């Protein structure tokens, strides 16, 4: 659609948007919520007393007045984010585009002088076989480094010097734990190793990025006792469709230690029903993993597929219960849903993680407690190296003895 439109045309377009929302959603409260945001936008435009609306400008001003942040940055609360989503739908509707299942907020961009460097670094990481998630994480860390040195007047790797790097490193201590700081500096060292970047550097910066020893005991504990895990599982309402799905996801993390990405992208083609196995190639490490399909997982899977999963075609096991019935995005780790179960169970999560990954840690701790060789634990968790596994079992042995994990049989 054109940037300018008549007020009458805008009203008709907004009514059409509300009708589409009503036909795609089953939650009446959410339909009403979105409808109110849309109606308020129409009123916002009508207040300008103009028959012709420059809607791009009006949407930006409306976004800022509703969310309190500049267009189209992330608001400060989930309530405002819900309003922001409605405004994104308004914008797409006026542009003549389809409503998206996921909207991304405006993010900080790589400084223009370093765009070519980032493109070459990304290509280099891909050639080395790094996963998309690893590349995304590293680029994010490097982006903040580049923004900081740009503020200091450095617009090229050729002018980066020891003083600039030292100032950046010294500023990390106040914002990150020793582990977080070490991860950033590991990434920075990797960045300087890239041939395209290394060829530009005029001084040796590597001495500043050696002997990185984080305090491993500073990290959050991420495992729970078997009693606590069982309490969490018992809070899941398996009479509801979302409950059946979340229970199955939690079992996959508890029993097999699967990562959240491998859980949400699990496919029917990964299930070998005849031989009662789960076969998959892990996204992060590209390691092949073959797992026994236990009875409790099998029953939970069948219950979900038969009674909860929407009856739509596709190989993905987990798809959205509400329309549109599509696979979950890469950014959805279900941490909010799992944390809610921990709270319902009355589990103390202070100074602890409480998501799917904590269930993975609990499995590692139980295996360690059972005196399973670390090489076998690495194989079960699908780690590419034993060194990666050691990060999961840093706690002392008295803590580990309390972490044996037992999952009760599934109630049919």
C-alpha positions in Angstrom: 0.0 0.0 0.0 1.0 3.6 -0.5 2.5 5.6 2.4 -0.5 7.9 2.3 -4.0 6.7 2.6 -7.5 8.0 3.3 -8.8 7.8 6.8 -11.8 5.7 5.6 -9.4 3.2 3.9 -7.3 2.9 7.1 -10.4 2.2 9.1 -11.5 -0.6 6.7 -8.0 -2.1 6.7 -8.0 -2.1 10.5 -11.4 -3.9 10.7 -10.0 -6.5 8.3 -7.0 -7.0 10.6 -9.3 -7.5 13.6 -11.3 -10.1 11.6 -8.1 -12.0 10.7 -7.0 -12.0 14.3 -10.4 -13.3 15.4 -10.3 -16.1 12.9 -6.8 -17.2 13.8 -6.9 -17.0 17.6 -9.1 -18.9 20.1 -8.2 -16.8 23.2 -11.0 -14.3 23.5 -9.1 -12.2 26.0 -6.2 -11.9 23.6 -8.5 -11.1 20.7 -10.1 -8.3 22.7 -6.6 -7.0 23.9 -5.3 -6.8 20.3 -8.6 -5.2 19.1 -8.3 -2.5 21.8 -4.7 -1.6 20.6 -6.0 -1.4 17.0 -9.0 0.7 17.9 -6.7 3.1 19.9 -4.5 3.4 16.8 -7.5 4.4 14.7 -8.4 7.0 17.4 -4.8 8.2 17.5 -5.0 8.9 13.7 -8.4 10.5 13.9 -7.2 13.0 16.5 -4.9 14.5 13.8 -8.0 15.9 12.0 -6.7 14.9 8.6 -8.5 13.0 5.9 -5.2 11.7 4.5 -2.9 9.8 6.8 0.9 9.3 6.5 0.7 6.0 8.3 4.4 5.1 8.5 5.0 8.3 10.7 1.8 7.7 12.7 2.8 4.1 13.5 6.2 5.2 14.8 4.7 7.9 17.0 2.0 5.5 18.2 4.6 2.9 19.0 6.6 5.4 21.1 3.5 6.7 22.9 2.3 3.2 23.8 5.6 1.4 24.7 7.6 4.3 26.0 10.6 3.4 23.8 11.8 4.5 20.4 10.4 2.6 17.4 10.9 -0.4 17.2 12.9 -1.2 20.2 12.1 -3.8 22.8 9.7 -2.5 25.6 10.5 -3.1 29.2 7.7 -5.6 30.2 5.8 -8.5 28.7 2.6 -6.5 28.9 4.1 -3.8 26.7 5.6 -6.4 24.4 2.1 -7.7 23.8 1.0 -4.3 22.8 4.1 -3.9 20.6 3.1 -7.1 18.8 -0.3 -5.6 18.0 1.4 -2.5 16.5 3.7 -4.7 14.4 0.6 -6.5 13.1 -0.9 -3.1 12.2 2.2 -2.1 10.3 2.2 -5.4 8.3 -1.5 -5.0 7.6 -1.0 -1.4 6.2 2.0 -2.6 4.2 -0.1 -5.4 2.7 2.1 -8.1 4.2 1.0 -11.2 6.1 0.9 -11.2 9.9 4.1 -12.9 11.2 4.2 -15.5 14.0 7.4 -13.8 15.4 8.5 -10.2 15.3 12.0 -9.0 16.0 12.7 -5.7 17.7 15.2 -3.2 16.4 18.6 -4.2 17.5 22.1 -2.7 17.6 23.7 -3.0 14.2 27.4 -3.7 13.5 29.2 -0.3 13.0 29.4 0.4 9.3 33.2 0.5 9.1 33.4 -3.1 10.5 30.6 -4.7 8.4 33.0 -6.3 5.9 35.1 -7.7 8.8 32.0 -9.3 10.3 31.0 -10.8 7.0 34.4 -12.3 6.5 34.5 -13.6 10.1 31.1 -15.2 9.7 32.2 -16.9 6.5 35.4 -18.1 8.3 33.3 -19.6 11.2 31.0 -21.4 8.7 34.0 -22.9 6.9 35.3 -24.2 10.2 32.0 -26.0 10.8 30.5 -23.9 13.6 26.8 -24.2 14.2 24.4 -21.3 13.5 23.8 -20.9 17.2 27.6 -20.6 18.0 28.1 -18.1 15.2 25.2 -16.0 16.4 26.6 -16.0 19.9 30.1 -15.0 18.8 28.9 -12.3 16.4 26.8 -10.8 19.3 29.8 -10.6 21.5 32.0 -9.1 18.9 29.3 -6.6 17.9 29.5 -5.0 21.4 33.3 -4.9 21.3 33.1 -3.1 17.9 30.6 -0.6 19.2 32.8 0.2 22.2 36.0 0.8 20.2 34.0 2.8 17.7 32.9 5.1 20.5 36.7 5.5 21.3 37.3 6.6 17.8 38.7 3.4 16.3 37.1 2.8 12.9 39.4 0.0 11.6 41.3 -3.0 12.9 44.4 -1.4 11.6 44.2 1.3 14.3 43.3 -1.0 17.2 46.1 -0.8 19.8 46.9 -2.3 23.2 45.5 0.7 25.2 42.1 0.5 23.5 41.9 -3.3 24.1 43.0 -2.8 27.8 40.4 -0.2 28.4 37.7 -2.5 26.9 38.9 -5.5 29.0 39.0 -3.5 32.3 35.4 -2.3 31.7 34.1 -5.9 31.6 34.8 -6.7 35.2 32.1 -4.4 36.5 29.4 -5.8 34.2 30.2 -9.6 34.0 31.1 -12.5 36.2 34.6 -14.0 35.7 33.1 -16.7 33.5 31.1 -14.2 31.4 34.2 -12.1 31.0 36.3 -15.1 30.0 33.7 -16.2 27.4 33.8 -12.7 25.8 37.6 -12.7 25.8 37.7 -16.3 24.3 35.5 -15.1 21.5 37.7 -12.0 21.0 40.8 -14.2 20.8 39.0 -16.3 18.2 38.1 -13.2 16.2 41.7 -12.0 16.1 42.7 -15.5 14.9 40.6 -15.1 11.8 43.0 -14.6 8.9 41.1 -11.6 7.5 41.2 -9.8 10.9 44.7 -10.9 11.8 46.0 -9.5 8.6 44.9 -6.0 9.6 46.3 -5.9 13.1 49.4 -3.8 13.5 50.4 -5.0 17.0 50.4 -8.3 18.9 47.3 -8.3 21.1 47.3 -12.0 22.0 49.4 -11.6 25.2 46.3 -9.8 26.6 44.1 -12.7 25.8 46.0 -15.6 27.3 45.8 -17.4 30.6 42.0 -16.9 30.8 41.0 -18.7 34.0 37.4 -18.0 35.1 36.3 -18.9 38.6 34.2 -21.9 37.8 32.5 -22.0 41.2 31.2 -18.5 40.6 28.7 -19.9 38.1 25.1 -20.7 39.0 24.3 -24.2 40.2 22.0 -25.8 37.7 21.0 -29.1 39.1 18.2 -30.3 41.5 17.6 -33.3 43.7 15.5 -36.2 42.5 12.7 -35.2 44.9 12.8 -31.6 43.5 12.7 -32.8 39.9 9.7 -35.1 40.7 7.9 -32.2 42.4 8.4 -30.1 39.3 7.1 -32.9 37.0 4.1 -33.4 39.3 3.0 -29.8 38.9 2.4 -30.2 35.1 -1.3 -30.4 34.3 -1.3 -33.3 31.9 -5.0 -33.0 31.3 -4.4 -29.9 29.1 -2.8 -29.8 25.7 0.1 -27.5 26.7 0.7 -29.6 29.8 1.1 -32.8 27.7 3.6 -31.0 25.5 5.6 -29.4 28.3 5.7 -32.7 30.3 7.1 -34.5 27.2 9.7 -31.8 26.7 10.8 -32.0 30.3 11.1 -35.8 30.2 13.3 -35.5 27.1 15.6 -33.2 29.1 15.5 -35.3 32.3 15.9 -38.7 30.8 18.3 -38.0 27.9 19.8 -34.7 28.7 18.8 -33.3 25.3 19.4 -29.6 24.6 16.4 -27.4 24.2 17.1 -26.8 20.5 17.3 -30.6 19.8 14.0 -31.1 21.8 12.0 -28.5 19.9 13.3 -29.6 16.5 12.8 -33.3 17.1 11.1 -34.9 14.2 8.9 -38.0 13.7 11.6 -39.3 11.4 14.0 -39.4 14.4 11.7 -42.0 16.2 12.4 -45.6 15.4 9.3 -47.2 16.8 10.2 -50.7 15.7 13.4 -50.8 17.6 12.3 -48.3 20.3 15.1 -45.8 19.6 15.5 -42.1 19.1 18.2 -41.3 16.5 19.3 -37.7 15.8 22.2 -35.5 14.9 22.7 -32.8 17.4 22.5 -29.3 16.2 25.3 -27.8 18.3 28.0 -30.5 18.0 26.8 -32.4 14.9 27.3 -35.6 16.9 25.1 -38.6 16.0 23.1 -39.8 19.0 21.2 -43.0 19.4 19.0 -43.2 22.5 16.6 -46.0 23.9 13.0 -45.0 23.8 12.0 -45.6 27.4 8.4 -46.6 28.3 7.7 -43.3 30.2 8.9 -41.2 27.2 7.0 -43.4 24.8 3.7 -43.1 26.6 4.2 -39.3 27.0 5.0 -39.0 23.3 1.9 -41.0 22.2 -0.3 -39.1 24.6 0.9 -35.8 23.2 0.6 -36.8 19.5 -2.8 -38.3 19.9 -4.4 -35.8 22.3 -2.5 -32.5 22.1 -0.6 -32.0 18.9 -2.7 -30.2 16.2 -3.6 -32.5 13.3 -1.4 -30.8 10.7 1.1 -32.3 8.3 4.8 -31.9 9.0 7.7 -33.9 10.4 8.3 -31.7 13.4 6.9 -33.2 16.6 6.5 -30.0 18.5 4.4 -27.3 16.9 2.4 -24.5 18.4 -0.9 -25.5 20.0 -2.5 -22.3 19.0 -2.9 -21.1 15.5 -0.9 -20.7 13.4 0.2 -24.2 13.9 3.9 -23.8 13.0 7.2 -25.0 14.5 8.7 -23.0 17.3 11.2 -20.3 16.6 14.9 -20.6 17.3 14.6 -18.1 20.2 12.0 -20.0 22.1 13.7 -22.0 24.9 10.5 -22.5 27.0 12.4 -21.1 30.0 9.3 -19.2 31.2 7.1 -22.3 31.2 9.6 -24.4 33.0 10.4 -21.7 35.5 6.6 -21.5 36.2 6.6 -25.2 37.1 9.5 -24.8 39.5 7.6 -22.0 41.2 4.4 -24.0 41.4 6.4 -26.9 43.0 7.7 -24.5 45.6 11.3 -25.2 44.6 13.9 -22.7 45.8 15.6 -21.4 42.5 17.5 -18.5 44.1 20.9 -18.2 42.6 20.1 -21.1 40.2 19.0 -21.6 36.7 15.6 -23.3 36.3 15.0 -24.3 32.7 15.3 -27.3 30.4 19.1 -26.9 30.6 19.0 -27.4 34.4 17.4 -30.8 33.8 20.3 -31.6 31.5 22.7 -30.7 34.3 20.8 -32.8 36.7 21.2 -35.8 34.5 25.0 -35.2 34.3 25.2 -35.0 38.1 23.3 -38.2 38.6 25.6 -40.1 36.1 28.6 -38.7 37.9 27.1 -39.8 41.2 26.6 -43.3 39.8 30.4 -43.4 39.0 29.8 -43.4 35.3 33.2 -42.7 33.5 33.3 -39.1 32.3 33.9 -40.3 28.7 30.6 -42.1 28.8 28.8 -39.1 30.3 30.2 -37.1 27.4 28.8 -39.6 24.9 25.4 -39.6 26.6 25.2 -35.8 26.6 26.5 -35.7 23.1 29.5 -33.5 23.9 32.2 -33.2 21.3 34.9 -33.4 24.0 35.3 -34.6 27.6 36.4 -31.0 28.5 32.9 -29.7 27.7 31.4 -32.3 30.0 33.6 -31.2 32.9 31.8 -27.9 32.9 28.6 -29.7 33.9 29.9 -31.4 36.9 32.0 -28.8 38.7 30.3 -29.2 42.1 31.8 -31.1 44.9 30.9 -34.8 45.5 28.6 -34.1 48.5 26.4 -32.0 46.3 26.5 -34.6 43.5 25.3 -37.3 45.8 22.0 -35.4 46.2 21.4 -35.1 42.5 20.5 -38.7 41.4 17.5 -38.3 39.1 14.7 -40.8 38.9 11.6 -40.2 36.8 8.4 -42.0 37.8 6.5 -44.1 35.4 4.0 -42.2 33.2 0.4 -42.5 34.4 -1.7 -43.8 31.5 
